Amino acid sequence: MANREEIKRRKSKKKRRDLTPFIIIGVLAVVILVVVILSSPALKPIAEVIDPTFHNATITDGLTMGDPNAPIKLVEFADFQCPGCGSYWANTEPAIIQNYVETGKVFYTFSPFSFVGSFVRNNPYDESIKAAEAAYCANDQGKFWQYHDYLFVNQIGENQGAFSEKRLLAFAENLGLEMDTFTTCLKSAEHYQDVMDANAFATNSGINQTPSFTIDGVLVEGDLITALEAALSK
């Protein structure tokens, strides 16, 4: 027959066994919560900000570069998160600016088409849209093209926090923008409708991927430089 102390030990042991599943569940819940917090783009720490080599023409006005009277009107449709757009920016755009915009042959327009962020379901923070909004905010201070370059050189993957609010503000600070004005513009979503209008323009222009280009309103098929040369030879 068990004595009083043994019965007490058995009860204590049984109580610990009964609590074990709840302890495990609690630990798992904490781990999951930490993973969610650390993986949230809005809460990730700011990665190193890279200062770009600016791709600017001598003549710029808002989202355009070059002489408005140039014989060719070239429009680029791009998402700031799009890797292909980043590759075009790094490898092809400088030659387009030097050989066609600066020589008076092409009037160049950048038209945001912000859709990559929509690939994340139920995402309250769309990096594509917010990056485009930030670029419009920079445009308010006459620095659209410089901020555009900051966005492309600082890509770190689609929907991975490259364009969290903290990073968008850091780009503006590095660029030397007036921060109170920029911050108010960004946080208030002042240019959200401009981004939506730009998306509608892209869709109505038959654009379904980025980067895409039109020359005098006609969608470019194939190599851009070949298409420019063909248009100039007409």
C-alpha positions in Angstrom: 0.0 0.0 0.0 1.4 3.4 -1.0 2.1 5.9 1.6 1.1 9.5 1.6 4.4 10.8 0.1 4.4 8.3 -2.8 0.8 9.2 -3.6 1.8 12.9 -3.6 4.7 12.1 -6.0 2.4 10.2 -8.3 -0.1 13.0 -8.5 2.7 15.6 -9.2 4.1 13.4 -12.0 0.7 12.9 -13.5 0.0 16.6 -13.4 3.3 17.3 -15.2 2.3 14.7 -17.9 -1.1 16.4 -18.3 0.6 19.8 -18.8 3.2 18.6 -21.3 1.1 18.9 -24.5 0.1 22.4 -23.5 3.7 23.4 -22.9 4.7 22.0 -26.3 1.8 23.8 -28.1 2.8 27.1 -26.3 6.4 26.8 -27.4 5.4 26.0 -31.0 3.1 29.0 -31.0 5.9 31.3 -29.8 8.3 30.0 -32.5 5.7 30.5 -35.2 5.0 34.0 -34.0 8.7 34.9 -34.1 9.1 33.4 -37.6 6.1 35.4 -38.9 7.5 38.7 -37.3 11.0 38.2 -38.7 9.6 37.3 -42.2 7.4 40.3 -42.4 8.9 42.8 -45.0 7.6 45.8 -43.0 9.5 44.6 -39.9 12.8 43.4 -41.4 15.8 45.5 -40.5 17.0 47.9 -43.2 19.5 46.2 -45.4 22.5 48.2 -46.7 21.3 51.0 -49.0 23.3 51.1 -52.3 23.9 54.5 -53.9 23.4 54.1 -57.6 25.2 55.6 -60.6 22.5 57.8 -61.9 21.1 57.2 -65.4 19.9 60.8 -66.2 19.6 62.6 -69.4 20.5 66.3 -69.6 16.8 67.2 -70.1 14.3 65.7 -67.7 10.8 66.7 -66.8 8.8 64.6 -64.4 8.7 61.0 -65.6 10.2 62.0 -69.0 13.6 62.5 -70.5 14.8 64.2 -73.6 13.3 66.6 -76.2 9.5 66.5 -76.4 9.9 67.3 -80.1 12.1 64.2 -80.8 10.8 62.1 -83.8 10.4 59.0 -81.7 8.2 58.6 -78.6 9.4 55.7 -76.5 7.5 54.5 -73.4 8.8 52.0 -70.9 6.3 50.1 -68.7 8.1 48.7 -65.7 7.5 47.4 -62.1 10.2 48.5 -59.7 10.3 45.0 -58.3 10.6 43.3 -61.6 14.1 41.6 -62.0 13.9 41.9 -65.8 13.3 45.7 -65.4 16.3 45.9 -63.1 18.4 44.1 -65.6 17.2 46.5 -68.4 18.0 49.4 -66.1 21.5 48.2 -65.4 22.5 46.9 -68.9 20.5 48.6 -71.6 19.0 51.9 -70.4 22.4 53.8 -70.2 22.9 53.1 -73.9 19.4 54.2 -74.8 19.9 57.4 -73.0 23.3 58.1 -74.5 22.6 57.1 -78.0 19.0 58.0 -78.5 17.7 60.4 -75.8 20.8 62.7 -75.6 21.1 62.9 -79.4 17.6 64.2 -79.7 16.2 61.1 -81.5 14.0 59.8 -78.7 11.6 61.3 -76.1 11.5 58.8 -73.3 8.7 58.3 -70.8 8.7 55.9 -67.8 5.2 54.6 -67.0 4.9 52.5 -63.8 3.1 49.2 -64.1 2.9 48.0 -60.5 1.6 44.4 -60.2 4.3 42.1 -58.8 3.2 42.9 -55.2 -0.3 41.5 -56.0 1.2 38.0 -56.2 1.2 38.0 -52.3 -2.4 37.2 -51.2 -4.0 39.2 -48.5 -0.9 41.4 -48.3 -1.7 44.8 -46.7 1.6 46.3 -47.9 2.1 46.0 -51.6 5.8 46.7 -52.3 5.3 47.4 -56.0 2.6 50.0 -55.4 4.4 51.6 -52.5 7.7 51.9 -54.5 5.8 53.6 -57.3 4.1 55.9 -54.8 7.5 56.8 -53.4 8.8 57.6 -56.9 5.9 60.0 -57.4 6.7 61.6 -54.0 10.3 62.0 -55.2 9.0 63.5 -58.4 7.2 66.2 -56.3 10.7 67.4 -55.4 12.1 67.1 -58.9 14.0 63.9 -58.3 12.0 61.1 -60.0 14.8 59.7 -62.1 17.3 59.7 -59.3 14.8 57.9 -57.0 14.0 55.5 -59.8 17.7 54.6 -59.9 17.7 54.0 -56.2 14.8 51.6 -56.5 16.3 49.5 -59.2 19.9 49.3 -57.8 18.4 48.2 -54.4 16.3 45.3 -55.6 16.7 42.3 -53.3 14.1 40.0 -54.8 10.3 40.1 -55.3 8.2 40.8 -52.2 11.2 40.3 -49.9 11.2 43.7 -48.1 13.4 45.6 -50.6 10.8 48.3 -50.6 9.5 48.3 -47.0 8.6 51.7 -45.8 11.8 52.0 -43.8 13.9 51.4 -47.0 11.8 53.7 -49.1 12.5 56.5 -46.5 16.2 55.5 -46.4 16.5 55.9 -50.2 14.9 59.4 -49.9 17.3 60.4 -47.1 20.3 59.2 -49.0 19.1 61.2 -52.0 18.9 64.3 -49.9 15.1 64.9 -50.3 13.3 67.1 -47.8 12.2 64.3 -45.4 9.2 65.8 -43.7 7.6 66.4 -47.0 8.5 63.0 -48.5 7.5 61.1 -45.4 4.1 62.8 -45.3 3.6 62.1 -49.0 4.5 58.5 -48.6 2.6 57.7 -45.4 -0.6 59.5 -46.6 -0.6 57.5 -49.9 -0.9 60.8 -51.7 0.0 59.3 -55.1 -1.9 56.0 -54.8 -4.4 57.1 -57.4 -1.6 58.1 -59.8 -0.2 54.6 -59.5 -3.7 53.1 -60.2 -4.1 55.4 -63.2 -0.7 54.3 -64.5 -1.7 50.7 -64.1 -4.9 51.3 -66.1 -2.9 53.1 -68.8 -0.6 50.1 -69.1 -3.5 47.6 -69.3 -5.3 49.8 -71.9 -2.1 49.9 -73.9 -2.1 46.1 -74.1 0.7 45.6 -71.6 0.7 42.3 -69.7 4.4 42.0 -68.7 7.4 44.1 -67.7 9.5 45.5 -69.0 7.5 46.3 -72.1 8.0 49.2 -74.5 5.9 51.1 -77.1 7.4 53.2 -79.9 4.9 55.8 -81.1 2.2 53.9 -79.4 3.0 50.5 -81.0 4.1 47.6 -78.7 7.7 46.6 -79.4 8.2 42.9 -80.3 11.8 41.7 -80.0 14.9 43.7 -79.5 14.3 47.3 -78.4 17.4 48.8 -80.1 16.5 47.1 -83.4 13.0 48.4 -83.2 14.3 52.0 -82.5 16.6 51.8 -85.5 13.8 50.6 -87.7 11.5 53.4 -86.5 14.2 56.0 -87.2 14.9 54.7 -90.7 11.3 55.3 -91.8 
